[in-house]
Amino acid sequence: MATSGKFSRLMAAALVLTSALALTGCNVNAVVEKEADYSISPEVIAVVGDFGSGRSREAQVAKMVAAHNPSFVVSVGDNNYTKKSYDKMVGRYYKQKMVVATGNHDYLVGIGRFDDYFGINQWTRTYAYHAKSGVDFFILDSTPGLKSKSVRAAQLDWLTEEMAKSRANFKVVVLHHPPYSSAKHGSTKVYQWPYADLGADLVISGHDHTYERIIRRGGIYVVDGTGGAKLYKCKKLVYGSQGCDDKHYGALFLYVNSYMLKAVFRGTRGQILDSFQIDK
């Protein structure tokens, strides 16, 4: 495996998500899936970024994601790079429920199309999503935030208030532009907020088409922009980088239950390229 930088890994045994089925009545064909107990088995959540290219790599990543049967898919933005419909660039590949962030290319191709497809508008592109397993996702609309100090201030106020209200076991911030990155676009200084101090366990972004894990200011930052668009090259590693991978397309998987968030980055063949774990 060729990667840029050296990853520190926690290679644990593969996690298995089991579903319990119960027979109802006398009809042996009638089965009901019990409500999953995420205090025992982890919920599987996939995270993809910078994928809406329509290239063969997008299909490969999507197929790999589907093989791991996630409860839902989180997008870190750039869901569409083209004039084609979101149904062709997103729906064709991802049949799962999606929790989406905007990317700069979603704005470039027409943000109204993004809104129409995902049922979002300018007032709800920054929002919180509460997963059943006890992890809250806080989605930031970073493209307008880059252009407006007042927008960023409003977002920071919102994030501070929502995180303080959250009683989730784990809190994950999602935004397109990476606070820290070692690749083409580099770090986004105006979004280098004290996420860990606010209560965030993990910050996930995209924009740079690489995979990178960074530890800064007491927090864990992941760049996950390898969903299908052409990969970028890693440059000089930023302080705190645990390694930057510019060779593999893939997706980040989060396995979450009441006491653990395990993150696993998988390539298109399903191979584990990086992993880490947060315990509560």
PATIVEX-713230 format. One record per residue (C-alpha): x, y, z. Coordinates in steps of 0.25 Angstrom, whole numbers. Example, Ala and Ser with C-alpha at 12.3 -4.5 7.8 and 13.67 -1.06 7.14 Angstrom:
BEGIN
((49 -18 31))
((55 -4 29))
This chain:
BEGIN
((0 0 0))
((6 13 -4))
((2 25 4))
((8 39 7))
((12 40 22))
((11 29 32))
((-2 25 39))
((-3 21 53))
((-14 10 53))
((-22 3 63))
((-25 -10 56))
((-37 -17 63))
((-45 -29 59))
((-56 -26 49))
((-69 -21 55))
((-81 -28 51))
((-95 -22 51))
((-105 -33 53))
((-120 -32 51))
((-130 -40 60))
((-143 -45 53))
((-155 -50 60))
((-166 -58 54))
((-180 -53 55))
((-193 -61 55))
((-193 -74 48))
((-188 -69 34))
((-173 -73 34))
((-171 -63 23))
((-175 -51 31))
((-163 -46 39))
((-161 -33 46))
((-148 -26 49))
((-146 -23 64))
((-141 -9 67))
((-126 -9 68))
((-120 -8 81))
((-108 1 79))
((-103 -1 93))
((-99 -15 88))
((-97 -14 73))
((-91 -2 67))
((-99 7 56))
((-91 7 43))
((-90 21 37))
((-83 24 24))
((-76 37 21))
((-73 41 6))
((-68 54 0))
((-65 61 -13))
((-72 49 -21))
((-82 55 -31))
((-73 54 -43))
((-80 42 -50))
((-66 36 -52))
((-64 21 -50))
((-58 23 -37))
((-70 29 -31))
((-78 16 -35))
((-67 8 -29))
((-67 15 -16))
((-82 15 -15))
((-82 0 -18))
((-73 -2 -6))
((-81 7 3))
((-94 -1 0))
((-87 -14 3))
((-85 -10 17))
((-100 -7 19))
((-99 7 26))
((-111 12 33))
((-109 25 25))
((-98 33 18))
((-92 46 22))
((-87 55 10))
((-76 66 13))
((-80 73 0))
((-77 74 -15))
((-89 65 -18))
((-90 69 -32))
((-79 75 -41))
((-87 75 -54))
((-99 81 -61))
((-106 67 -60))
((-117 65 -50))
((-114 61 -35))
((-123 49 -38))
((-112 44 -48))
((-100 49 -40))
((-105 45 -26))
((-117 36 -26))
((-112 27 -37))
((-101 23 -27))
((-106 25 -13))
((-119 19 -10))
((-118 21 5))
((-123 32 13))
((-113 44 12))
((-109 54 22))
((-103 65 13))
((-93 77 14))
((-92 87 3))
((-79 88 -5))
((-74 100 -13))
((-77 92 -26))
((-91 90 -22))
((-92 105 -22))
((-85 106 -35))
((-94 97 -42))
((-106 104 -36))
((-110 103 -21))
((-125 103 -24))
((-123 89 -31))
((-117 84 -18))
((-128 90 -10))
((-139 84 -18))
((-133 70 -18))
((-130 69 -4))
((-141 77 1))
((-133 88 8))
((-133 103 6))
((-124 115 10))
((-129 115 24))
((-126 100 27))
((-113 97 20))
((-107 98 34))
((-114 88 43))
((-112 77 53))
((-116 62 50))
((-118 53 62))
((-114 38 59))
((-121 27 67))
((-108 22 72))
((-106 34 80))
((-97 43 71))
((-101 57 67))
((-96 62 54))
((-95 78 53))
((-94 82 38))
((-88 95 34))
((-91 102 21))
((-77 107 19))
((-77 113 5))
((-85 125 8))
((-77 126 22))
((-64 128 14))
((-70 140 8))
((-76 147 20))
((-71 149 34))
((-85 151 39))
((-90 138 33))
((-78 131 40))
((-81 138 53))
((-96 134 52))
((-91 119 50))
((-81 119 61))
((-92 125 71))
((-102 114 65))
((-91 103 67))
((-88 107 81))
((-103 107 85))
((-106 94 79))
((-94 87 84))
((-97 92 98))
((-112 87 97))
((-108 73 91))
((-108 61 101))
((-102 52 90))
((-91 42 94))
((-83 47 82))
((-83 60 74))
((-77 61 60))
((-76 74 52))
((-77 73 37))
((-73 84 27))
((-67 84 13))
((-55 93 15))
((-44 87 24))
((-39 95 36))
((-26 87 34))
((-21 80 21))
((-8 77 15))
((-13 76 0))
((-16 86 -11))
((-26 95 -5))
((-19 95 9))
((-24 99 22))
((-36 108 24))
((-32 118 35))
((-45 125 36))
((-51 112 41))
((-41 108 51))
((-50 109 62))
((-48 103 76))
((-57 91 72))
((-52 82 84))
((-54 93 94))
((-69 94 89))
((-70 79 91))
((-67 73 77))
((-61 59 77))
((-58 59 62))
((-58 69 51))
((-60 63 37))
((-58 71 24))
((-54 70 9))
((-51 80 -2))
((-37 74 -3))
((-37 60 -11))
((-29 53 -1))
((-31 45 12))
((-24 51 24))
((-25 50 39))
((-20 62 48))
((-19 64 63))
((-19 79 66))
((-24 87 78))
((-29 75 86))
((-38 70 74))
((-38 60 63))
((-39 65 49))
((-42 57 36))
((-41 61 22))
((-49 51 14))
((-50 56 0))
((-47 43 -8))
((-62 39 -12))
((-59 39 -27))
((-54 53 -33))
((-39 52 -37))
((-30 51 -26))
((-20 62 -22))
((-6 61 -17))
((-2 62 -2))
((9 73 0))
((17 77 13))
((9 71 25))
((2 81 34))
((6 81 48))
((-2 69 55))
((-4 61 43))
((-4 46 45))
((-2 44 30))
((-8 48 17))
((-13 38 6))
((-13 42 -8))
((-14 28 -15))
((-27 23 -11))
((-42 26 -13))
((-51 21 -2))
((-60 25 9))
((-60 27 24))
((-68 18 33))
((-73 21 47))
((-77 10 56))
((-84 16 68))
((-91 11 80))
((-93 16 94))
((-79 16 98))
((-70 16 86))
((-68 23 72))
((-59 15 63))
((-55 21 50))
((-50 13 39))
((-45 18 25))
((-47 7 14))
((-42 7 0))
((-51 3 -12))
((-47 -12 -9))
((-52 -11 5))
((-38 -11 10))
((-35 -3 23))
((-25 8 21))
((-27 16 34))
((-35 14 47))
((-36 21 61))
((-45 20 73))
((-52 30 82))
((-57 24 95))
((-66 30 106))
